[in-house]
Amino acid sequence: MAGTPSKLSAKLATIFVLIPLCAIAWYAAPLVLPMWLWQNVKFEELSRTLAIPEATLRQQVKVTFRHAPRGDNDPLPWQLIATEPAREEEDHLLVRALIISDRSGQPVSALNLGSGNFRDRYFTAMAWRFPAGAIPGLNAKRPVVVFDGYTLEKPDTSKCMFWESELREATWTNDDDEVEDGWVAPEKP
């Protein structure tokens, strides 16, 4: 009988230690695991709904994208510049897209955007690319790109300079005027 209270105390102490540790693990998991992808993207269901083979949906592509907001509070400030393998219909076309992390479901953080010079606006990553409206609850008018957080990187300065000069010369077509995605430009005074 004397051993019973100590066993109960040990069980209670274990519970009081395990609950906070589990809570910490749950909130820390998106820092290292693709929690958002696992919880929100059901490849098998998407394959049936979209009539696209599951293997095609699961295939990662290398994407290059830039931060190019159309104005304050733009809900879709990202544009796809290139995908590898290349898509012919998107050659030299700036595709406005929802680009989010597989870990948190959030876009690239403001810390990664740095000081805002041209080099800080360009990124490359391996990603899953879904058609507009494929993932319920996300923008239905624009493609959704879910990037692998471990592969996110900034291209070297020479590539960024090349893209910046080409885009400044307006040799690329911008799809902003082709799709009504809910963005309303603020009225000019």
N, C-alpha and C positions, 0 to 999 in steps of 0.2 A: 503494500500500500504506500510505502514511503516513496517508491519510485514513480508513481503515477503523476504527481504534480510536476515533477521535473520533465517527464515525457511531454506533458501538455504544454509546458513552458517552451520546450524545444520546438514543438510543432507550431506554436503561435509565433515564436521568433522567426522561424523559417518562413512562415506566411508573410510576416511583416517585412522581411527582407526580399522575398521573391516578387511580391506585387510591385514595389517600386522599380526593381530591376527589369521586370517585364515591360513596364510602362516606358522606361528609358530605352529599352531595346526597340520597342514599337516606333517611337518617335525618331530614333537614330537610324533605323533601317533604311529609310530613303536616301541617306547620305552615301550608302554603299551598295544598295540593292535596287533593282528596277521595280519598286513597289507599285508605282502608278500603272505601269504597263501590265503587271500581273493582275492587278485588281480591275482594270478598266478595258483592256483589249482582249477580247475572246476571239482568237483567230478562227476557230472552227465555226462559230456562229457568223462571223463576218464573211467567211467563205461562202456559206449557204445563202446569206442575205444578198451579197453582192455578185454572186455567181462568178467568183474569181477563185482559182485553185488556192488552197491553203498554203501550199509551198511558195506560191508567188507572193502572198501577203506576208509570209514570214521572212522572205528574202530581204536582207539589208542592202541598201544602196549607199554610196558615198554622196553626200550632199554638200554643196557650198551655198551659203546663204549670207545675207547682209541685213543689218538693221537700218531700215529706211522708212521711218514713220512719216505719214502723210500730214501730220500736224499733232497738236496736243491731244492726249487721250486716244490715240489711234489704237483700236483693239487688236489690229493685225499689223504691227510695225515691221514684220519680217518678209523678205523676198528671197525666193529660191533663185540662184544664179545658174547652178548646174547640178546635174545628177550623173553619176557613173554607175552603171552603164547609161549612156546618154539617151535622152528621149528626143526623137526627131521633131516632134510637134512643139517642143519647148526650146529649141535651139535659138539662142539670142532673144529669149523672152524672159522678162522678169516676172515670175509667178508669185503673187502675194499669197502667203500660206500661214497657217497656224503652226508654229514650230515650238515644240515643248519637249521637256526632258522625260525620259523613261522612268526616272526616279521619283520626281515630284509632280509632274504634269504642269510645270511652270516653264516659262521661257528662260532663255539665258539671263542670268542675274545682271543687275546693273553694275556690280563689281567687275564682271568680265568685260563690260562695255568700256571700262576705263575712262580716259579723259575725253573721249568723243572724237579723237582725230580719225582720219579715214581708215587707218589700219585697224583700229579697235572695232570697226563695224562689221568686219568679215570673219566668218567662221567656217570650218569644215567638220564633218562628223559622219559616222556611220549611222544610218537611220532606217526606220520603217516608214514608207510613204503610203498613205491611205487616201482614197478619193474623197472629194467633198461630201459631207453628210454621212460618212461611214461610221463614225463613232458618235453615238447618241450623246447629246448634251454639249457637243462642241460645234463650232461654226459649220453650218450646213452648206455654205456657198463656196468655201475655199478648201483646198487639200489640207490634210493634217499630216505633219511630219513629226514623228516621235524619235528624237535622237538618243543614241547611247551616250550617256554622260561620261563614260570612260574614254570615249574617242573624240570628244569635243576639243578642238584646237584652233588656234589662229594661224592662218597661212603666213608665209614669209612676206616681208614688205614689198618685194618686187612684184609678186602676184597681186597684192592689194593695189599697188600703183597701176598695174595694167588694167585691172577691172575698173578702177576709179576713172582712169582716163577714157576708157571705152564708154563707160556709162555717162560721163560728162558730155561726150560728143554725140550722145543720143543715137548710137548705132544699134541699140537694143530696143525692142518693143516692150512697153510696159503694159501689163494686163489690168491695171487699175481701173481703166474706163470701161472695160468689157464686162466686169462682174459687179453687180450691186450686192455688196456684202454688209450693208448696214452702216458703213462709215459715212458720216455727214460732215463735210468741211465747215468750219466755223464761218459765220457771215463776216464779211469785211466791213469795218465801220465806215 
